[in-house]
Structure formats: C-alpha cells, structure tokens
C-alpha cells in the first residue's frame, strides 16, 4: 500500500509558513470563484442552491486531504449537471444519494485495484466528443431561464427540452433576456481589463445583475422566488438502501463513477503539466470515491476534479492540498453568513454563467483540430459520441463510442498483420541487407503484426510443392497472439503433417510462446523445432533433411 499515500502527507513533510500563506491566498480566491459556480451547477442539476455548496465543502475538503494530486480542486462540475438532473427526475433525491454512494464505492474499488492507469484506454476522440456533447446539453437546459420562458411541461431529456424551448419561445420575457445579456457581457468583457482580472467575472455578474433587478424592480425570476434558501450546515443523512433502489440506480452509479474517474484524472494530468509534477492516479480515485460517498451522506451531489478551479488554484500560488482544504473552509463561512443573499441572484445570470462554463468545457478548438487533422474514422467516432450524448445520454455515448473505436482499432491492426513468403534477405542494419542462402526444399514465411481473431484468416492453408518438405514460420514481428490465431496455426500444422511437411517456428516472442506452451501445440511441434532465429531455423531444416535422407 506504499503508493496509496495522500499527497497531503508528502507535502507537509517540507511545509513552511510561506507555503501556507500562498495556499491560503489561493484557497480564498478559488472559494470566491467556486461560490457562484457551485450554486449555478446545483440549480442546473435540479437540486437546491445550498447543495452545490455542500458538495464543494464536503467533497472538496476530503478529495484535497486524501487525493493523489497536490493542487486538484474538486466540487460540482458541469459534466454531471444533466446526469444528476435526470436521476433526480426519475428516482428523487434518495435515488441520487444512493447512486452517488454506490459510485463512490466503485471509485474506491477502482483505486484499490490499481485501475488509475486505465484512463489511457479511453480514446481522445471519445472524451472530446462527450465533453462537447455535455456542453451542448447544458446550453439547451439553460435556455428557459435565460429567456424567461414559460414551459407548459417539465421535460427531462435534452431533445424534449429543446422542443419545448422552440414551442414556448413566444412567451419570452425580454427583461430576463436583457439581464442575461448583461451578465454575459460582464462575463466576457471583465477579464479583458487587466487590472480587474483578479476579481472573478462571475462574482461581478452576480452582484451587478442582482442589484439591477432589485433596484429596477424588474419582472425577472430570482433564486429566492423558485427555491427555498438554507444557510444550515450540511447534516448527515443515510438514504434508505433497498434492493429495488440499488437495482434501479446501479446504471446511474456506474455512469457517475466512470465520468468522475475520467474527469478527475484528466484534470490531474492538466495540473501536472502546469506545475511539473506527477499525481498518484490510484490514490486520486480512492479520494474521489470517499469524497463522493461523503457528499451524498451530507446532502451533496456528485463531485469530481474541476479543471478551471484547479487552474485558478495553480495560477494564484496554490502548491499543496492545503489550498483545496482552505477553499472548503471559506465556503463554510460563506454558507453560514452570506447564503441568504443568494436569493437575490437572477436566474438569467445563473444561465449566463453556465453558458460560459459550457463554452469553456466544449473545447471547440480541439474539435476543429481533430476534424481537420484526424482520419475520417476518428472523426466518425467523435461525431457519433457527440450526437449520442446530446440525443440520448452519456452511457450510450461512451458504450457505442468505445465499441466503434475498438472495432476501428481492430481493423487497423488486422490491416497491418501480414503473412508473406520471406524474401531471404536479412536486415544488417546498414541499409544493404544480407542475402540468406535457403535450401530448395525449405519454404520460409514471415508473419508480421499482432495475430488475433481479426487477422487469423491471413494464416494461409498449406500448398504442397514438389521437393519442398520443410516450412519455416518466422515470427519475430509478432508481439502478441490470441486463441483464434493459435487455432489457425494449429490447423496449418495439421495440414503440414498430413502433407508430410515439417514445421519449424523461428524467433517466437514471449507472449506467443506462452500461448503455444499453454495450448499444448509447443509439445506437439517439439521444443527442438522452436528456433531462436532464422539461422538456427535453417540449420534445423538441414538436420531434418539429412535425417529424411
């Protein structure tokens, strides 16, 4: 368990007063940034405003304290918004709590089983596709509040929401749209003024729009008109976990666990590049699991590493998990002292903040780059993942996207697998090569590339030729082999035996050799007929020919 040590313990070994001052400053600034985001993401998730802060406090503190990254800041993120809203609509808050706790247990198990490195097996096109898709679903979900529309029903699915937006657009509240545009203008223009960049634009947007609506008595919905605001500290609550509940939310729990793992580890990788460090992915997964389970037990929603807040932490001097713990502590003070004032925040301003979040997470520049520079098959995977995320859900997008990516990969691997007659020229490394004398009674075939079920049909049938009674199969370029390819080779050996042809294997690599030995084919062919290189294989052919005479 040596590698499962939280980064906090490592950081505190050489911690100084100067380090604490930097972490304190960074933690306070990140808390200011997280305040409006946590409230906005909670509302986008279909839960009350304070539950976003509960998540940032409980999960944020525990993930920083136990995590495998020095600077990761965790909390509610946009990636979960539509997923959480759907779970709440179907199974209520008890179902969401159960799903989040189960997801936490899955994440802990993933970390204990050292599955942190598995993130590299998620293709870049899939993460790009579903991230852009989630951004689109967030935008669609916020159009109602941005324009102040009056819905006649409460759709859950993204496409149903879009249909309802189009149908009810004549009910647009122009005062709400004006407040939303004012918030967007502040969000976009405030960071352009260099002296003002230290103050988060989202906080300014909240203050300005809340003041405008209050002073001008505009007919615009605020958080307080739609939700009951509470400044109470989070309380422990164990949801009722029955077999029926667990069975109903298990797919949702799996979705939360997978997305939390992907998002948090991607965020940790980005943070590593910014500070020149290396995170412990397995410990990070365990921390994410503990943080999510605890968040659900204290009234919060799913959490994961937030790239934007993590980057803000780094840029403001945070270099240890203490900054993330400070950020959680500051949010506790905000919850107790300032939460009632959140009732004044206009809903169009919340929508505008989420529009900016969606724009930043969409990675549209990355999408354009992938489309321009990647093979058409990769573009197809990205497009399918994106469309399925928007039209259906993230589970369908990831499952279909991964299946399609795997099929395309297998096709590419099958295309590079080649079985051809060797040209009897040995590579000498100087570009000239060396002609190998091969007896007339010997056939030499070279197999290249991974031999698996997609390429097994390339292993030829034996074609007896007059006077040629030894077949050498050169396998130095075969890194791996599966049971389907083994069966094809076994069939070839049987055909050769029936035709009176002796088979010799040359330069069989470790994994294929292990497959030969476990299957029994190694013993059937004979250990003496497995040669370390082509020279030894040809020498063995000469021996066999001599014994034949």
GUTIRO-501797 format. One line per 4 residues: number of its first residue (from 0); their letters; for each residue x negated, y, z negated of C-alpha. Coordinates in pm, whole numbers, plus 50000, padded with zeros to 5 digits. Layout:
! GUTIRO-501797
NUM	a	X:Y:Z ~ ...;
END
This chain:
! GUTIRO-501797
0	xxxx	50000:50000:50000 ~ 49695:50223:50016 ~ 49809:50401:50332 ~ 50152:50475:50177;
4	xxxx	50033:50770:49971 ~ 50225:51102:49991 ~ 50025:51390:50133 ~ 50110:51594:49823;
8	xxxx	49881:51378:49608 ~ 49596:51418:49856 ~ 49648:51794:49886 ~ 49650:51855:49512;
12	xxxx	49304:51698:49469 ~ 49138:52013:49602 ~ 49418:52263:49541 ~ 49329:52620:49442;
16	xxxx	49506:52936:49331 ~ 49453:53086:49676 ~ 49619:52782:49832 ~ 49921:52827:49604;
20	xxxx	49958:53195:49698 ~ 49960:53103:50069 ~ 50210:52821:50014 ~ 50431:53046:49801;
24	xxxx	50440:53314:50071 ~ 50510:53063:50346 ~ 50777:52887:50138 ~ 50968:53210:50071;
28	xxxx	50961:53312:50438 ~ 51074:52967:50553 ~ 51359:52977:50300 ~ 51477:53310:50445;
32	xxxx	51471:53153:50792 ~ 51644:52837:50671 ~ 51930:53019:50494 ~ 52140:53125:50795;
36	xxxx	52037:52815:50991 ~ 52147:52577:50713 ~ 52486:52746:50687 ~ 52531:52755:51066;
40	xxxx	52434:52391:51111 ~ 52665:52283:50829 ~ 52958:52457:50998 ~ 52863:52307:51335;
44	xxxx	52864:51967:51163 ~ 53218:52011:51039 ~ 53129:52045:50669 ~ 53134:52335:50421;
48	xxxx	52858:52602:50426 ~ 52702:52509:50091 ~ 52647:52151:50208 ~ 52388:52279:50453;
52	xxxx	52201:52437:50161 ~ 52239:52119:49954 ~ 52068:51933:50237 ~ 51784:52183:50269;
56	xxxx	51733:52181:49891 ~ 51751:51810:49810 ~ 51614:51656:50131 ~ 51374:51946:50188;
60	xxxx	51217:51907:49843 ~ 51190:51527:49847 ~ 51060:51498:50203 ~ 50790:51756:50130;
64	xxxx	50700:51590:49799 ~ 50687:51235:49936 ~ 50613:51290:50306 ~ 50318:51192:50518;
68	xxxx	50276:51539:50670 ~ 50111:51834:50497 ~ 50334:52101:50649 ~ 50661:51936:50755;
72	xxxx	50972:52132:50659 ~ 51289:51923:50653 ~ 51656:52011:50640 ~ 51971:52004:50852;
76	xxxx	51892:52023:51223 ~ 52086:52083:51542 ~ 52018:51729:51661 ~ 52263:51594:51403;
80	xxxx	52540:51851:51441 ~ 52764:51677:51694 ~ 52692:51332:51548 ~ 52786:51440:51196;
84	xxxx	53098:51622:51319 ~ 53213:51303:51492 ~ 53152:51088:51182 ~ 53341:51332:50960;
88	xxxx	53634:51341:51204 ~ 53654:50960:51218 ~ 53559:50850:50866 ~ 53571:51159:50646;
92	xxxx	53305:51277:50401 ~ 53294:50940:50224 ~ 53212:50774:50557 ~ 52941:51033:50629;
96	xxxx	52785:50978:50286 ~ 52788:50601:50334 ~ 52635:50629:50683 ~ 52362:50866:50560;
100	xxxx	52271:50642:50265 ~ 52251:50338:50494 ~ 52039:50538:50739 ~ 51807:50633:50451;
104	xxxx	51764:50268:50357 ~ 51688:50183:50721 ~ 51424:50457:50737 ~ 51261:50334:50416;
108	xxxx	51253:49981:50556 ~ 51101:50109:50881 ~ 50824:50279:50687 ~ 50754:49979:50464;
112	xxxx	50735:49755:50773 ~ 50482:49998:50929 ~ 50706:50089:51224 ~ 50591:50451:51232;
116	xxxx	50384:50393:51544 ~ 50692:50263:51727 ~ 50777:50621:51823 ~ 50531:50591:52110;
120	xxxx	50757:50332:52272 ~ 51034:50593:52325 ~ 50968:50732:52676 ~ 50915:51106:52708;
124	xxxx	51194:51129:52966 ~ 51447:50990:52715 ~ 51355:51227:52431 ~ 51360:51518:52677;
128	xxxx	51694:51409:52820 ~ 51883:51358:52496 ~ 51736:51672:52337 ~ 51861:51881:52630;
132	xxxx	52194:51698:52611 ~ 52232:51774:52240 ~ 52161:52141:52314 ~ 52445:52148:52568;
136	xxxx	52687:51981:52325 ~ 52602:52243:52062 ~ 52673:52527:52305 ~ 53006:52375:52409;
140	xxxx	53101:52320:52045 ~ 53043:52688:51959 ~ 53232:52849:52248 ~ 53555:52850:52043;
144	xxxx	53410:53060:51760 ~ 53201:53283:51988 ~ 53505:53392:52191 ~ 53755:53365:51905;
148	xxxx	53973:53120:52097 ~ 54292:52973:51953 ~ 54286:52597:52002 ~ 54617:52407:52000;
152	xxxx	54444:52083:51902 ~ 54115:51980:51739 ~ 53916:51771:51987 ~ 53614:51571:51872;
156	xxxx	53444:51467:52196 ~ 53232:51722:52380 ~ 53414:51699:52713 ~ 53750:51732:52536;
160	xxxx	53619:52046:52364 ~ 53514:52188:52700 ~ 53854:52109:52848 ~ 54024:52284:52553;
164	xxxx	53797:52589:52594 ~ 53894:52622:52960 ~ 54264:52570:52884 ~ 54280:52824:52599;
168	xxxx	54040:53085:52739 ~ 54328:53333:52798 ~ 54353:53360:52415 ~ 54003:53514:52394;
172	xxxx	53950:53762:52109 ~ 53743:54040:52262 ~ 53646:54177:51920 ~ 53499:53837:51833;
176	xxxx	53321:53817:52169 ~ 53179:54166:52107 ~ 53046:54067:51764 ~ 52897:53751:51917;
180	xxxx	52724:53952:52190 ~ 52591:54197:51929 ~ 52445:53905:51733 ~ 52291:53758:52050;
184	xxxx	52136:54095:52138 ~ 51976:54120:51793 ~ 51852:53762:51810 ~ 51690:53823:52148;
188	xxxx	51558:54181:52109 ~ 51449:54194:51742 ~ 51146:53961:51786 ~ 51022:54177:52077;
192	xxxx	50936:54460:51839 ~ 50602:54353:51691 ~ 50625:54527:51350 ~ 50966:54363:51291;
196	xxxx	50867:54007:51375 ~ 50801:53915:51011 ~ 51174:53952:50932 ~ 51382:53667:51080;
200	xxxx	51613:53795:51351 ~ 51891:53558:51239 ~ 51899:53726:50895 ~ 51927:54071:51057;
204	xxxx	52202:53946:51287 ~ 52398:53815:50987 ~ 52362:54142:50792 ~ 52446:54371:51086;
208	xxxx	52746:54176:51213 ~ 52888:54119:50863 ~ 52859:54493:50793 ~ 53015:54580:51128;
212	xxxx	53316:54353:51082 ~ 53370:54470:50722 ~ 53333:54844:50785 ~ 53534:54850:51108;
216	xxxx	53797:54602:50979 ~ 53768:54400:51300 ~ 54010:54110:51353 ~ 53729:53853:51351;
220	xxxx	53723:53528:51152 ~ 53458:53508:50882 ~ 53330:53204:50694 ~ 53533:53301:50388;
224	xxxx	53858:53303:50587 ~ 53804:52949:50713 ~ 53612:52781:50431 ~ 53601:52781:50052;
228	xxxx	53260:52902:49940 ~ 53097:52745:49634 ~ 52780:52856:49455 ~ 52772:52547:49233;
232	xxxx	52458:52338:49225 ~ 52473:52002:49403 ~ 52619:51723:49189 ~ 52555:51352:49203;
236	xxxx	52835:51154:49365 ~ 52822:50788:49462 ~ 53056:50715:49753 ~ 53280:50410:49750;
240	xxxx	53088:50147:49944 ~ 53313:49863:50057 ~ 53250:49601:50324 ~ 53502:49774:50552;
244	xxxx	53333:50113:50509 ~ 52984:49975:50573 ~ 53103:49786:50883 ~ 53275:50098:51017;
248	xxxx	52977:50333:50972 ~ 52690:50093:51046 ~ 52653:50205:51412 ~ 52653:50568:51296;
252	xxxx	52392:50487:51031 ~ 52170:50331:51297 ~ 52207:50641:51515 ~ 52116:50871:51225;
256	xxxx	51813:50656:51132 ~ 51678:50639:51488 ~ 51729:51009:51553 ~ 51579:51107:51216;
260	xxxx	51273:50891:51287 ~ 51224:51032:51636 ~ 51282:51396:51541 ~ 51070:51389:51225;
264	xxxx	50774:51212:51384 ~ 50783:51437:51691 ~ 50787:51738:51460 ~ 50494:51593:51262;
268	xxxx	50296:51541:51584 ~ 50356:51904:51686 ~ 50246:52017:51339 ~ 49930:51804:51363;
272	xxxx	49834:51980:51686 ~ 49885:52320:51524 ~ 49670:52257:51213 ~ 49426:51997:51349;
276	xxxx	49535:51728:51102 ~ 49688:51383:51120 ~ 50008:51274:50948 ~ 50091:50934:50800;
280	xxxx	50391:50824:51007 ~ 50493:50534:50782 ~ 50492:50746:50468 ~ 50686:51012:50655;
284	xxxx	50957:50758:50744 ~ 50984:50649:50380 ~ 51016:51013:50269 ~ 51279:51076:50535;
288	xxxx	51470:50775:50406 ~ 51455:50887:50043 ~ 51546:51244:50139 ~ 51848:51141:50347;
292	xxxx	51982:50899:50087 ~ 51942:51159:49811 ~ 52101:51429:50027 ~ 52411:51213:50073;
296	xxxx	52427:51137:49698 ~ 52423:51511:49619 ~ 52680:51622:49876 ~ 52446:51696:50167;
300	xxxx	52432:51579:50528 ~ 52158:51404:50729 ~ 51821:51579:50745 ~ 51501:51548:50942;
304	xxxx	51186:51742:51017 ~ 51268:52079:51173 ~ 51014:52184:51434 ~ 51099:52557:51424;
308	xxxx	51084:52581:51043 ~ 50769:52369:51034 ~ 50603:52601:51288 ~ 50710:52905:51084;
312	xxxx	50557:52746:50774 ~ 50225:52696:50953 ~ 50219:53045:51106 ~ 50276:53202:50765;
316	xxxx	49990:53017:50597 ~ 50151:52702:50459 ~ 49897:52420:50445 ~ 50031:52177:50185;
320	xxxx	50363:52015:50089 ~ 50393:52272:49810 ~ 50525:52523:50067 ~ 50817:52296:50151;
324	xxxx	50894:52245:49783 ~ 50886:52623:49726 ~ 51124:52669:50020 ~ 51371:52433:49849;
328	xxxx	51335:52615:49517 ~ 51404:52956:49674 ~ 51718:52815:49838 ~ 51840:52706:49491;
332	xxxx	51821:53072:49377 ~ 51998:53185:49694 ~ 52273:52927:49640 ~ 52337:53038:49282;
336	xxxx	52301:53415:49324 ~ 52394:53504:49684 ~ 52619:53228:49818 ~ 52948:53419:49762;
340	xxxx	52828:53684:50008 ~ 52813:53418:50280 ~ 53193:53452:50301 ~ 53138:53780:50488;
344	xxxx	52941:53624:50777 ~ 53146:53639:51102 ~ 53197:53310:51286 ~ 53084:53458:51622;
348	xxxx	52748:53539:51458 ~ 52716:53175:51345 ~ 52793:53069:51703 ~ 52529:53308:51840;
352	xxxx	52266:53171:51601 ~ 52349:52820:51719 ~ 52329:52932:52082 ~ 51972:53044:52013;
356	xxxx	51896:52715:51835 ~ 52033:52523:52133 ~ 51829:52731:52378 ~ 51509:52673:52182;
360	xxxx	51566:52298:52148 ~ 51680:52245:52508 ~ 51324:52251:52638 ~ 51448:52357:52981;
364	xxxx	51096:52443:53093 ~ 50992:52088:53010 ~ 51291:51955:53203 ~ 51196:52160:53509;
368	xxxx	50834:52040:53485 ~ 50942:51675:53460 ~ 51177:51713:53757 ~ 50907:51876:53970;
372	xxxx	50612:51653:53882 ~ 50751:51311:53795 ~ 50851:51014:54011 ~ 51217:51001:54110;
376	xxxx	51271:50700:53883 ~ 51163:50901:53576 ~ 51385:51191:53680 ~ 51674:50944:53709;
380	xxxx	51613:50820:53352 ~ 51610:51180:53224 ~ 51929:51268:53416 ~ 52118:50958:53301;
384	xxxx	52016:51013:52937 ~ 52119:51379:52955 ~ 52459:51308:53113 ~ 52542:51023:52876;
388	xxxx	52453:51240:52575 ~ 52690:51512:52691 ~ 52973:51297:52827 ~ 52964:51007:52577;
392	xxxx	52729:51000:52278 ~ 52367:50966:52173 ~ 52386:50590:52112 ~ 52500:50521:52468;
396	xxxx	52237:50763:52600 ~ 51946:50601:52414 ~ 52058:50241:52482 ~ 52119:50294:52854;
400	xxxx	51817:50522:52892 ~ 51583:50272:52724 ~ 51728:49983:52927 ~ 51683:50174:53251;
404	xxxx	51330:50282:53155 ~ 51237:49923:53066 ~ 51374:49790:53395 ~ 51181:50050:53592;
408	xxxx	50864:49975:53396 ~ 50900:49603:53460 ~ 50949:49668:53829 ~ 50631:49876:53838;
412	xxxx	50439:49607:53655 ~ 50576:49343:53891 ~ 50470:49556:54188 ~ 50108:49574:54069;
416	xxxx	50091:49199:53997 ~ 49921:49030:54293 ~ 49825:48672:54377 ~ 49598:48652:54680;
420	xxxx	49315:48448:54822 ~ 48984:48569:54688 ~ 48755:48732:54942 ~ 48446:48564:54790;
424	xxxx	48276:48896:54715 ~ 48162:48952:54357 ~ 48151:49313:54233 ~ 47793:49402:54133;
428	xxxx	47874:49750:54004 ~ 47662:49930:54264 ~ 47932:49954:54529 ~ 47772:49698:54758;
432	xxxx	47904:49368:54617 ~ 47753:49022:54650 ~ 47875:48751:54880 ~ 47959:48431:54694;
436	xxxx	47899:48101:54872 ~ 48219:47895:54832 ~ 48219:47530:54942 ~ 48456:47443:55224;
440	xxxx	48658:47206:55003 ~ 48740:47484:54748 ~ 49030:47730:54758 ~ 48995:48037:54533;
444	xxxx	49293:48254:54447 ~ 49274:48568:54232 ~ 49567:48669:54008 ~ 49583:49037:53909;
448	xxxx	49811:49223:53673 ~ 50039:49109:53389 ~ 50216:48783:53469 ~ 50567:48792:53325;
452	xxxx	50916:48697:53437 ~ 50931:48991:53678 ~ 50618:48875:53861 ~ 50634:48497:53811;
456	xxxx	50776:48441:54159 ~ 50445:48564:54305 ~ 50267:48249:54192 ~ 50256:48053:54519;
460	xxxx	50351:47697:54599 ~ 50057:47476:54690 ~ 49988:47440:55060 ~ 49764:47135:55113;
464	xxxx	49487:47198:55364 ~ 49270:46932:55527 ~ 48949:46876:55331 ~ 49033:47127:55052;
468	xxxx	49090:46943:54727 ~ 48989:47195:54456 ~ 49192:47506:54364 ~ 49026:47777:54151;
472	xxxx	49261:48029:53990 ~ 49065:48338:53893 ~ 49246:48523:53609 ~ 49004:48786:53481;
476	xxxx	49253:49064:53574 ~ 49549:48907:53392 ~ 49578:49079:53050 ~ 49896:48902:52940;
480	xxxx	50133:48624:53039 ~ 50478:48508:52926 ~ 50657:48173:52926 ~ 50821:48230:53268;
484	xxxx	50483:48280:53436 ~ 50350:47982:53242 ~ 50630:47764:53380 ~ 50541:47877:53733;
488	xxxx	50175:47788:53674 ~ 50280:47451:53529 ~ 50485:47389:53841 ~ 50183:47479:54056;
492	xxxx	49961:47238:53858 ~ 50213:46956:53907 ~ 50230:47024:54281 ~ 49849:47018:54297;
496	xxxx	49835:46691:54102 ~ 50086:46533:54343 ~ 49880:46656:54639 ~ 49551:46530:54491;
500	xxxx	49417:46880:54428 ~ 49220:46956:54109 ~ 49296:47291:53941 ~ 49026:47498:53769;
504	xxxx	49103:47819:53576 ~ 48837:48091:53576 ~ 48793:48372:53322 ~ 49124:48332:53132;
508	xxxx	49168:48619:52886 ~ 49255:48576:52518 ~ 49634:48617:52530 ~ 49696:48398:52837;
512	xxxx	49456:48135:52695 ~ 49658:48131:52372 ~ 49975:48073:52575 ~ 49804:47784:52760;
516	xxxx	49696:47623:52433 ~ 50031:47656:52256 ~ 50222:47517:52553 ~ 50002:47209:52596;
520	xxxx	49901:47298:52951 ~ 49546:47356:52829 ~ 49521:46993:52724 ~ 49688:46867:53040;
524	xxxx	49445:47051:53268 ~ 49149:46972:53042 ~ 48924:47207:52846 ~ 48639:47130:53093;
528	xxxx	48849:47286:53370 ~ 48868:47626:53199 ~ 48554:47812:53311 ~ 48430:48141:53159;
532	xxxx	48353:48295:53500 ~ 48361:48231:53873 ~ 48006:48095:53883 ~ 48090:47830:53621;
536	xxxx	48418:47755:53803 ~ 48238:47693:54135 ~ 47978:47479:53955 ~ 48261:47273:53807;
540	xxxx	48411:47237:54157 ~ 48079:47096:54279 ~ 48080:46842:53991 ~ 48434:46733:54073;
544	xxxx	48348:46692:54438 ~ 48039:46486:54351 ~ 48243:46255:54128 ~ 48501:46225:54403;
548	x	48234:46104:54648;
END
